[in-house]
Amino acid sequence: MTLQLELGESGHQYLAEGLKTPKGKGRAATRSPDSPKTPKSPSEKTRYDTSLGLLTKKFIQLLSQSPDGVVDLNRAAEVLKVQKRRIYDITNVLEGIHLIKKKSKNNIQWMGCSLSDDGGTLAQCQGLSKEVTELSQEEKKLDELIQSCTLDLKLLTEDSENQRYPLCHHFQMWLTSLLLE
């Protein structure tokens, strides 16, 4: 049996072979005409509205509003209107990658970089990224030039006409030492 899974809006599809759904827990073979982003009634939340990704973004915004980067998890659960368990899901991951640390019971502190962009951090990162790309292109050109010069030098020194000129051999040795540095 082959099961094809579509994950989110990314369009990626994954195949899972040999998986069996427990009885009573499977979904109907036909997909509902309603999109997961379209609520059936105004009071009903969509799948996206309750996603952990969106909740994490809101949690990070809450952290960025704290002047010292410390947030009470009980308050966060109240403000974000979610169960505390969902807040723990987020904090466990962030703590695992050392972006936050436990300050005290029910309090965490942001340990990552600045959450505000008042210093133009995004623009600076984009500028640095562009500079790295330009430097990589320049490095590639220089590597190609070195290869070309090395080949030309080899052909020049191997030419029988030039073998009788000892200065050419010394020049080739000197250039080779420069290229290898």
N, CA and C atoms as a LAMMPS dump frame, in Angstrom:
ITEM: TIMESTEP
0
ITEM: NUMBER OF ATOMS
543
ITEM: BOX BOUNDS ff ff ff
-5.0000000000000000e+02 5.0000000000000000e+02
-5.0000000000000000e+02 5.0000000000000000e+02
-5.0000000000000000e+02 5.0000000000000000e+02
ITEM: ATOMS id mol type element x y z
1 1 1 N 0.845 -1.177 0
2 1 2 C 0 0 0
3 1 3 C 0.886 1.235 0
4 2 1 N 0.569 2.202 -0.846
5 2 2 C 1.32 3.448 -0.921
6 2 3 C 0.398 4.592 -0.559
7 3 1 N 0.847 5.427 0.346
8 3 2 C 0.06 6.555 0.811
9 3 3 C 0.794 7.823 0.411
10 4 1 N 0.078 8.758 -0.214
11 4 2 C 0.682 10.007 -0.649
12 4 3 C 0.2 11.117 0.266
13 5 1 N 1.156 11.824 0.881
14 5 2 C 0.829 12.885 1.815
15 5 3 C 1.18 14.231 1.211
16 6 1 N 0.281 15.198 1.299
17 6 2 C 0.572 16.566 0.907
18 6 3 C 0.711 17.365 2.191
19 7 1 N 1.835 18.056 2.342
20 7 2 C 2.088 18.8 3.566
21 7 3 C 2.011 20.283 3.293
22 8 1 N 0.986 20.92 3.808
23 8 2 C 0.831 22.37 3.728
24 8 3 C 0.678 22.871 2.312
25 9 1 N 1.024 24.149 2.144
26 9 2 C 0.896 24.801 0.857
27 9 3 C 2.153 24.668 0.02
28 10 1 N 3.188 24.013 0.562
29 10 2 C 4.465 23.962 -0.133
30 10 3 C 4.4 23.135 -1.404
31 11 1 N 3.41 22.26 -1.526
32 11 2 C 3.301 21.432 -2.706
33 11 3 C 4.167 20.187 -2.632
34 12 1 N 4.963 20.033 -1.562
35 12 2 C 5.792 18.847 -1.417
36 12 3 C 4.906 17.646 -1.145
37 13 1 N 5.262 16.527 -1.746
38 13 2 C 4.508 15.312 -1.507
39 13 3 C 5.461 14.248 -1.011
40 14 1 N 5.006 13.444 -0.079
41 14 2 C 5.819 12.401 0.495
42 14 3 C 5.074 11.084 0.352
43 15 1 N 5.809 10.037 0.038
44 15 2 C 5.198 8.729 -0.103
45 15 3 C 5.565 7.882 1.108
46 16 1 N 4.566 7.255 1.668
47 16 2 C 4.789 6.37 2.805
48 16 3 C 4.251 5.006 2.414
49 17 1 N 5.137 4.025 2.332
50 17 2 C 4.706 2.702 1.918
51 17 3 C 4.532 1.807 3.133
52 18 1 N 3.514 0.973 3.075
53 18 2 C 3.292 -0.004 4.132
54 18 3 C 2.68 0.561 5.394
55 19 1 N 2.161 1.779 5.376
56 19 2 C 1.539 2.354 6.554
57 19 3 C 0.08 1.938 6.613
58 20 1 N -0.381 1.598 7.787
59 20 2 C -1.78 1.235 7.964
60 20 3 C -2.409 2.181 8.967
61 21 1 N -3.604 2.62 8.672
62 21 2 C -4.338 3.507 9.563
63 21 3 C -5.161 2.637 10.517
64 22 1 N -5.095 2.933 11.83
65 22 2 C -5.917 2.168 12.77
66 22 3 C -7.404 2.338 12.44
67 23 1 N -8.167 1.291 12.665
68 23 2 C -9.595 1.348 12.352
69 23 3 C -10.274 2.442 13.158
70 24 1 N -11.184 3.145 12.47
71 24 2 C -11.94 4.196 13.124
72 24 3 C -11.211 5.533 13.158
73 25 1 N -9.92 5.555 12.753
74 25 2 C -9.148 6.789 12.808
75 25 3 C -8.837 7.334 11.42
76 26 1 N -9.181 6.604 10.36
77 26 2 C -8.833 7.009 9.003
78 26 3 C -9.712 8.132 8.505
79 27 1 N -9.262 8.77 7.43
80 27 2 C -10.029 9.829 6.802
81 27 3 C -10.679 9.278 5.554
82 28 1 N -11.714 9.909 5.142
83 28 2 C -12.388 9.491 3.927
84 28 3 C -11.445 9.671 2.753
85 29 1 N -11.604 8.838 1.716
86 29 2 C -10.712 8.881 0.564
87 29 3 C -10.847 10.189 -0.209
88 30 1 N -12.024 10.759 -0.201
89 30 2 C -12.203 12.024 -0.916
90 30 3 C -11.905 13.176 0.015
91 31 1 N -11.318 14.211 -0.54
92 31 2 C -10.951 15.376 0.258
93 31 3 C -12.136 16.328 0.36
94 32 1 N -12.271 16.936 1.494
95 32 2 C -13.343 17.891 1.72
96 32 3 C -13.167 19.085 0.794
97 33 1 N -14.236 19.613 0.222
98 33 2 C -14.106 20.767 -0.658
99 33 3 C -13.65 22.01 0.08
100 34 1 N -13.829 22.037 1.393
101 34 2 C -13.399 23.198 2.172
102 34 3 C -11.896 23.146 2.39
103 35 1 N -11.243 24.263 2.188
104 35 2 C -9.809 24.374 2.429
105 35 3 C -9.571 24.448 3.933
106 36 1 N -8.393 23.969 4.413
107 36 2 C -8.1 24.089 5.85
108 36 3 C -8.043 25.544 6.299
109 37 1 N -7.903 26.489 5.377
110 37 2 C -7.846 27.897 5.744
111 37 3 C -9.213 28.553 5.716
112 38 1 N -10.23 27.817 5.305
113 38 2 C -11.565 28.397 5.227
114 38 3 C -12.417 27.851 6.368
115 39 1 N -12.74 28.685 7.361
116 39 2 C -13.562 28.197 8.467
117 39 3 C -15.009 27.983 8.001
118 40 1 N -15.662 26.995 8.617
119 40 2 C -17.056 26.704 8.268
120 40 3 C -18.004 27.735 8.86
121 41 1 N -17.624 28.32 9.984
122 41 2 C -18.453 29.361 10.592
123 41 3 C -17.526 30.467 11.114
124 42 1 N -18.04 31.674 11.321
125 42 2 C -17.183 32.79 11.754
126 42 3 C -16.456 32.542 13.079
127 43 1 N -17.06 31.773 13.981
128 43 2 C -16.424 31.548 15.285
129 43 3 C -15.389 30.423 15.247
130 44 1 N -15.367 29.638 14.173
131 44 2 C -14.449 28.51 14.07
132 44 3 C -13.09 28.976 13.549
133 45 1 N -12.007 28.463 14.166
134 45 2 C -10.659 28.828 13.737
135 45 3 C -10.178 27.853 12.665
136 46 1 N -9.351 28.351 11.745
137 46 2 C -8.787 27.497 10.7
138 46 3 C -7.585 26.736 11.253
139 47 1 N -7.108 25.796 10.474
140 47 2 C -5.934 25.033 10.871
141 47 3 C -4.723 25.954 10.989
142 48 1 N -4.61 26.906 10.063
143 48 2 C -3.493 27.847 10.089
144 48 3 C -3.534 28.703 11.351
145 49 1 N -4.749 29.15 11.735
146 49 2 C -4.89 30 12.922
147 49 3 C -4.409 29.307 14.187
148 50 1 N -4.515 27.989 14.223
149 50 2 C -4.129 27.239 15.419
150 50 3 C -2.774 26.541 15.249
151 51 1 N -2.065 26.841 14.164
152 51 2 C -0.797 26.159 13.908
153 51 3 C 0.284 26.588 14.892
154 52 1 N 1.213 25.675 15.131
155 52 2 C 2.325 25.944 16.034
156 52 3 C 3.262 26.995 15.443
157 53 1 N 3.375 27.019 14.121
158 53 2 C 4.225 28.015 13.467
159 53 3 C 3.742 29.431 13.72
160 54 1 N 2.44 29.658 13.534
161 54 2 C 1.867 30.981 13.774
162 54 3 C 1.963 31.342 15.254
163 55 1 N 1.697 30.385 16.119
164 55 2 C 1.784 30.627 17.556
165 55 3 C 3.221 30.992 17.958
166 56 1 N 4.2 30.348 17.338
167 56 2 C 5.599 30.656 17.633
168 56 3 C 5.92 32.092 17.232
169 57 1 N 5.438 32.523 16.061
170 57 2 C 5.663 33.911 15.638
171 57 3 C 5.059 34.887 16.646
172 58 1 N 3.856 34.59 17.115
173 58 2 C 3.199 35.462 18.094
174 58 3 C 3.978 35.46 19.416
175 59 1 N 4.497 34.284 19.801
176 59 2 C 5.271 34.17 21.039
177 59 3 C 6.557 34.99 20.94
178 60 1 N 7.226 34.949 19.789
179 60 2 C 8.447 35.724 19.581
180 60 3 C 8.133 37.224 19.618
181 61 1 N 6.989 37.618 19.061
182 61 2 C 6.576 39.029 19.136
183 61 3 C 6.379 39.445 20.589
184 62 1 N 5.772 38.564 21.369
185 62 2 C 5.567 38.841 22.788
186 62 3 C 6.916 39 23.495
187 63 1 N 7.863 38.124 23.162
188 63 2 C 9.21 38.225 23.733
189 63 3 C 9.87 39.548 23.352
190 64 1 N 9.672 39.979 22.114
191 64 2 C 10.324 41.216 21.649
192 64 3 C 9.758 42.45 22.347
193 65 1 N 8.54 42.357 22.889
194 65 2 C 7.935 43.485 23.594
195 65 3 C 8.43 43.608 25.026
196 66 1 N 9.069 42.562 25.521
197 66 2 C 9.595 42.591 26.886
198 66 3 C 10.946 43.298 26.883
199 67 1 N 11.093 44.349 27.698
200 67 2 C 12.35 45.118 27.68
201 67 3 C 13.579 44.296 28.072
202 68 1 N 13.423 43.352 28.983
203 68 2 C 14.567 42.541 29.411
204 68 3 C 14.556 41.143 28.8
205 69 1 N 13.599 40.87 27.91
206 69 2 C 13.533 39.571 27.249
207 69 3 C 13.012 38.453 28.13
208 70 1 N 12.405 38.798 29.274
209 70 2 C 11.859 37.796 30.195
210 70 3 C 10.34 37.771 30.035
211 71 1 N 9.786 36.555 29.92
212 71 2 C 8.341 36.403 29.762
213 71 3 C 7.841 35.354 30.748
214 72 1 N 6.723 35.677 31.405
215 72 2 C 6.035 34.734 32.284
216 72 3 C 5.173 33.848 31.395
217 73 1 N 5.366 32.534 31.479
218 73 2 C 4.652 31.605 30.595
219 73 3 C 3.147 31.582 30.865
220 74 1 N 2.735 31.814 32.114
221 74 2 C 1.299 31.881 32.412
222 74 3 C 0.677 33.089 31.7
223 75 1 N 1.368 34.213 31.764
224 75 2 C 0.884 35.42 31.092
225 75 3 C 0.859 35.21 29.58
226 76 1 N 1.888 34.57 29.039
227 76 2 C 1.951 34.316 27.597
228 76 3 C 0.766 33.467 27.152
229 77 1 N 0.438 32.447 27.932
230 77 2 C -0.702 31.584 27.588
231 77 3 C -2.003 32.391 27.606
232 78 1 N -2.133 33.3 28.576
233 78 2 C -3.335 34.147 28.648
234 78 3 C -3.411 35.11 27.466
235 79 1 N -2.314 35.799 27.2
236 79 2 C -2.288 36.799 26.136
237 79 3 C -2.537 36.149 24.776
238 80 1 N -1.92 34.992 24.544
239 80 2 C -2.045 34.316 23.255
240 80 3 C -3.299 33.433 23.174
241 81 1 N -4.014 33.329 24.317
242 81 2 C -5.268 32.561 24.386
243 81 3 C -5.091 31.12 23.926
244 82 1 N -4.084 30.452 24.513
245 82 2 C -3.824 29.039 24.217
246 82 3 C -3.546 28.306 25.516
247 83 1 N -3.576 26.98 25.432
248 83 2 C -3.238 26.167 26.598
249 83 3 C -1.742 26.303 26.879
250 84 1 N -1.397 26.198 28.13
251 84 2 C 0.001 26.328 28.528
252 84 3 C 0.859 25.244 27.861
253 85 1 N 0.245 24.089 27.579
254 85 2 C 0.959 22.995 26.932
255 85 3 C 1.544 23.428 25.577
256 86 1 N 0.781 24.238 24.847
257 86 2 C 1.242 24.734 23.544
258 86 3 C 2.448 25.679 23.719
259 87 1 N 2.414 26.478 24.788
260 87 2 C 3.543 27.364 25.082
261 87 3 C 4.778 26.521 25.414
262 88 1 N 4.583 25.437 26.18
263 88 2 C 5.697 24.542 26.499
264 88 3 C 6.279 23.896 25.242
265 89 1 N 5.431 23.557 24.274
266 89 2 C 5.93 22.992 23.014
267 89 3 C 6.93 23.941 22.366
268 90 1 N 6.584 25.215 22.353
269 90 2 C 7.453 26.232 21.75
270 90 3 C 8.724 26.415 22.578
271 91 1 N 8.568 26.575 23.892
272 91 2 C 9.738 26.854 24.732
273 91 3 C 10.709 25.677 24.77
274 92 1 N 10.203 24.463 24.682
275 92 2 C 11.099 23.297 24.675
276 92 3 C 12.021 23.33 23.455
277 93 1 N 11.473 23.672 22.309
278 93 2 C 12.292 23.749 21.096
279 93 3 C 13.281 24.913 21.193
280 94 1 N 12.798 26.087 21.578
281 94 2 C 13.672 27.257 21.671
282 94 3 C 14.784 27.059 22.707
283 95 1 N 14.45 26.367 23.8
284 95 2 C 15.469 26.075 24.813
285 95 3 C 16.469 25.055 24.278
286 96 1 N 15.978 24.108 23.49
287 96 2 C 16.854 23.086 22.911
288 96 3 C 17.885 23.654 21.96
289 97 1 N 17.556 24.742 21.299
290 97 2 C 18.514 25.369 20.373
291 97 3 C 19.151 26.619 20.985
292 98 1 N 19.034 26.734 22.285
293 98 2 C 19.705 27.765 23.089
294 98 3 C 19.318 29.198 22.711
295 99 1 N 18.069 29.401 22.326
296 99 2 C 17.592 30.752 22.079
297 99 3 C 16.932 31.347 23.322
298 100 1 N 16.492 30.484 24.218
299 100 2 C 15.944 30.942 25.494
300 100 3 C 16.525 30.074 26.604
301 101 1 N 16.402 30.573 27.851
302 101 2 C 16.78 29.76 29.012
303 101 3 C 15.746 29.997 30.098
304 102 1 N 15.619 29.027 30.997
305 102 2 C 14.708 29.188 32.126
306 102 3 C 15.321 30.163 33.101
307 103 1 N 14.572 31.202 33.415
308 103 2 C 15.031 32.196 34.379
309 103 3 C 14.627 31.749 35.783
310 104 1 N 13.376 31.352 35.916
311 104 2 C 12.835 30.808 37.163
312 104 3 C 11.588 30.031 36.782
313 105 1 N 10.87 29.523 37.777
314 105 2 C 9.677 28.759 37.469
315 105 3 C 8.694 29.634 36.665
316 106 1 N 8.267 29.127 35.519
317 106 2 C 7.325 29.795 34.619
318 106 3 C 7.864 31.073 33.976
319 107 1 N 9.152 31.322 34.081
320 107 2 C 9.751 32.493 33.431
321 107 3 C 10.907 32.048 32.555
322 108 1 N 10.924 32.564 31.33
323 108 2 C 12.027 32.273 30.417
324 108 3 C 12.645 33.588 29.966
325 109 1 N 13.89 33.516 29.507
326 109 2 C 14.578 34.707 29.027
327 109 3 C 15.168 34.429 27.657
328 110 1 N 14.995 35.401 26.759
329 110 2 C 15.533 35.316 25.406
330 110 3 C 17.053 35.413 25.47
331 111 1 N 17.755 34.504 24.783
332 111 2 C 19.217 34.481 24.777
333 111 3 C 19.79 34.741 23.384
334 112 1 N 18.914 34.751 22.369
335 112 2 C 19.364 34.941 20.988
336 112 3 C 19.745 36.378 20.716
337 113 1 N 19.852 36.691 19.441
338 113 2 C 20.205 38.051 19.039
339 113 3 C 19.029 38.99 19.277
340 114 1 N 19.253 40.257 19.045
341 114 2 C 18.219 41.265 19.253
342 114 3 C 16.986 40.961 18.416
343 115 1 N 15.812 41.092 19.009
344 115 2 C 14.568 40.813 18.305
345 115 3 C 14.035 42.024 17.564
346 116 1 N 14.572 43.195 17.844
347 116 2 C 14.103 44.397 17.151
348 116 3 C 15.052 44.704 16.001
349 117 1 N 14.547 45.404 15.005
350 117 2 C 15.364 45.736 13.846
351 117 3 C 15.667 47.225 13.811
352 118 1 N 15.76 47.834 14.998
353 118 2 C 15.987 49.272 15.043
354 118 3 C 17.377 49.666 14.542
355 119 1 N 18.308 48.756 14.544
356 119 2 C 19.656 49.06 14.07
357 119 3 C 19.865 48.717 12.61
358 120 1 N 18.814 48.351 11.897
359 120 2 C 18.956 48.006 10.487
360 120 3 C 19.627 46.667 10.273
361 121 1 N 19.403 45.729 11.18
362 121 2 C 20.049 44.428 11.108
363 121 3 C 19.72 43.701 9.813
364 122 1 N 18.462 43.757 9.397
365 122 2 C 18.055 43.075 8.172
366 122 3 C 18.795 43.653 6.97
367 123 1 N 18.845 44.972 6.874
368 123 2 C 19.542 45.623 5.755
369 123 3 C 21.027 45.274 5.784
370 124 1 N 21.597 45.223 6.989
371 124 2 C 23.012 44.89 7.128
372 124 3 C 23.265 43.452 6.67
373 125 1 N 22.391 42.522 7.049
374 125 2 C 22.527 41.122 6.637
375 125 3 C 22.418 40.99 5.123
376 126 1 N 21.473 41.706 4.524
377 126 2 C 21.31 41.658 3.073
378 126 3 C 22.556 42.215 2.385
379 127 1 N 23.107 43.304 2.921
380 127 2 C 24.323 43.883 2.356
381 127 3 C 25.495 42.924 2.449
382 128 1 N 25.634 42.27 3.593
383 128 2 C 26.717 41.307 3.771
384 128 3 C 26.55 40.1 2.854
385 129 1 N 25.317 39.675 2.689
386 129 2 C 25.042 38.547 1.801
387 129 3 C 25.431 38.886 0.367
388 130 1 N 25.106 40.1 -0.07
389 130 2 C 25.471 40.547 -1.412
390 130 3 C 26.983 40.606 -1.554
391 131 1 N 27.649 41.11 -0.516
392 131 2 C 29.108 41.21 -0.554
393 131 3 C 29.758 39.827 -0.627
394 132 1 N 29.231 38.863 0.11
395 132 2 C 29.756 37.494 0.076
396 132 3 C 29.602 36.911 -1.328
397 133 1 N 28.454 37.152 -1.956
398 133 2 C 28.225 36.662 -3.325
399 133 3 C 29.238 37.272 -4.293
400 134 1 N 29.432 38.585 -4.187
401 134 2 C 30.387 39.266 -5.065
402 134 3 C 31.816 38.763 -4.831
403 135 1 N 32.188 38.56 -3.566
404 135 2 C 33.525 38.061 -3.257
405 135 3 C 33.722 36.632 -3.761
406 136 1 N 32.673 35.82 -3.686
407 136 2 C 32.763 34.451 -4.194
408 136 3 C 32.979 34.443 -5.705
409 137 1 N 32.285 35.335 -6.405
410 137 2 C 32.459 35.442 -7.86
411 137 3 C 33.877 35.901 -8.196
412 138 1 N 34.379 36.873 -7.442
413 138 2 C 35.736 37.369 -7.657
414 138 3 C 36.765 36.27 -7.381
415 139 1 N 36.543 35.498 -6.325
416 139 2 C 37.446 34.399 -5.997
417 139 3 C 37.469 33.37 -7.116
418 140 1 N 36.302 33.077 -7.68
419 140 2 C 36.218 32.113 -8.777
420 140 3 C 37.013 32.616 -9.983
421 141 1 N 36.878 33.915 -10.296
422 141 2 C 37.626 34.496 -11.42
423 141 3 C 39.134 34.381 -11.176
424 142 1 N 39.548 34.673 -9.934
425 142 2 C 40.971 34.594 -9.609
426 142 3 C 41.491 33.161 -9.695
427 143 1 N 40.694 32.198 -9.232
428 143 2 C 41.084 30.785 -9.34
429 143 3 C 41.257 30.369 -10.801
430 144 1 N 40.328 30.826 -11.643
431 144 2 C 40.434 30.514 -13.076
432 144 3 C 41.676 31.157 -13.686
433 145 1 N 41.98 32.371 -13.27
434 145 2 C 43.17 33.067 -13.765
435 145 3 C 44.445 32.35 -13.329
436 146 1 N 44.472 31.893 -12.088
437 146 2 C 45.638 31.151 -11.583
438 146 3 C 45.825 29.865 -12.38
439 147 1 N 44.739 29.153 -12.644
440 147 2 C 44.826 27.915 -13.434
441 147 3 C 45.342 28.203 -14.836
442 148 1 N 44.842 29.275 -15.444
443 148 2 C 45.269 29.649 -16.793
444 148 3 C 46.757 30.001 -16.815
445 149 1 N 47.193 30.779 -15.838
446 149 2 C 48.608 31.173 -15.757
447 149 3 C 49.498 29.959 -15.518
448 150 1 N 49.052 29.051 -14.666
449 150 2 C 49.821 27.846 -14.375
450 150 3 C 49.995 27.005 -15.635
451 151 1 N 48.915 26.863 -16.4
452 151 2 C 48.982 26.093 -17.634
453 151 3 C 49.907 26.777 -18.648
454 152 1 N 49.755 28.102 -18.797
455 152 2 C 50.624 28.85 -19.719
456 152 3 C 52.083 28.7 -19.323
457 153 1 N 52.376 28.791 -18.04
458 153 2 C 53.739 28.673 -17.55
459 153 3 C 54.299 27.277 -17.826
460 154 1 N 53.463 26.283 -17.614
461 154 2 C 53.891 24.904 -17.87
462 154 3 C 54.214 24.714 -19.348
463 155 1 N 53.34 25.204 -20.215
464 155 2 C 53.575 25.084 -21.651
465 155 3 C 54.825 25.849 -22.074
466 156 1 N 55.029 27.005 -21.466
467 156 2 C 56.196 27.824 -21.785
468 156 3 C 57.491 27.112 -21.41
469 157 1 N 57.536 26.511 -20.237
470 157 2 C 58.769 25.861 -19.774
471 157 3 C 59.004 24.51 -20.438
472 158 1 N 57.931 23.872 -20.884
473 158 2 C 58.098 22.577 -21.549
474 158 3 C 58.433 22.726 -23.031
475 159 1 N 58.29 23.922 -23.552
476 159 2 C 58.616 24.173 -24.964
477 159 3 C 60.12 23.992 -25.163
478 160 1 N 60.503 23.151 -26.11
479 160 2 C 61.918 22.843 -26.348
480 160 3 C 62.717 24.076 -26.754
481 161 1 N 62.08 25.033 -27.387
482 161 2 C 62.76 26.275 -27.778
483 161 3 C 63.25 27.028 -26.54
484 162 1 N 62.483 26.953 -25.461
485 162 2 C 62.819 27.718 -24.257
486 162 3 C 63.748 26.958 -23.304
487 163 1 N 63.992 25.691 -23.562
488 163 2 C 64.831 24.889 -22.674
489 163 3 C 66.271 25.404 -22.629
490 164 1 N 66.683 26.034 -23.661
491 164 2 C 68.071 26.489 -23.7
492 164 3 C 68.287 27.801 -22.953
493 165 1 N 67.224 28.394 -22.432
494 165 2 C 67.342 29.646 -21.674
495 165 3 C 67.177 29.361 -20.178
496 166 1 N 68.268 29.303 -19.419
497 166 2 C 68.171 28.969 -17.993
498 166 3 C 67.366 30.001 -17.2
499 167 1 N 67.365 31.23 -17.641
500 167 2 C 66.617 32.254 -16.941
501 167 3 C 65.115 31.925 -16.948
502 168 1 N 64.645 31.336 -18.026
503 168 2 C 63.229 30.958 -18.14
504 168 3 C 62.873 29.92 -17.071
505 169 1 N 63.778 28.975 -16.836
506 169 2 C 63.542 27.949 -15.821
507 169 3 C 63.48 28.579 -14.421
508 170 1 N 64.395 29.493 -14.112
509 170 2 C 64.396 30.169 -12.812
510 170 3 C 63.135 31.021 -12.627
511 171 1 N 62.718 31.669 -13.703
512 171 2 C 61.51 32.488 -13.669
513 171 3 C 60.279 31.603 -13.382
514 172 1 N 60.246 30.444 -14.021
515 172 2 C 59.132 29.514 -13.819
516 172 3 C 59.09 29.025 -12.371
517 173 1 N 60.217 28.721 -11.789
518 173 2 C 60.295 28.254 -10.398
519 173 3 C 59.798 29.365 -9.437
520 174 1 N 60.24 30.582 -9.709
521 174 2 C 59.834 31.722 -8.877
522 174 3 C 58.319 31.94 -8.947
523 175 1 N 57.751 31.911 -10.165
524 175 2 C 56.312 32.095 -10.338
525 175 3 C 55.516 30.964 -9.685
526 176 1 N 56.029 29.757 -9.801
527 176 2 C 55.345 28.603 -9.189
528 176 3 C 55.296 28.762 -7.677
529 177 1 N 56.375 29.231 -7.073
530 177 2 C 56.388 29.429 -5.615
531 177 3 C 55.393 30.518 -5.207
532 178 1 N 55.254 31.56 -6.037
533 178 2 C 54.277 32.615 -5.744
534 178 3 C 52.846 32.079 -5.824
535 179 1 N 52.583 31.275 -6.832
536 179 2 C 51.225 30.736 -7.033
537 179 3 C 50.819 29.758 -5.931
538 180 1 N 51.808 29.074 -5.363
539 180 2 C 51.494 28.094 -4.329
540 180 3 C 51.306 28.729 -2.959
541 181 1 N 51.681 29.987 -2.793
542 181 2 C 51.529 30.656 -1.495
543 181 3 C 50.096 30.961 -1.19
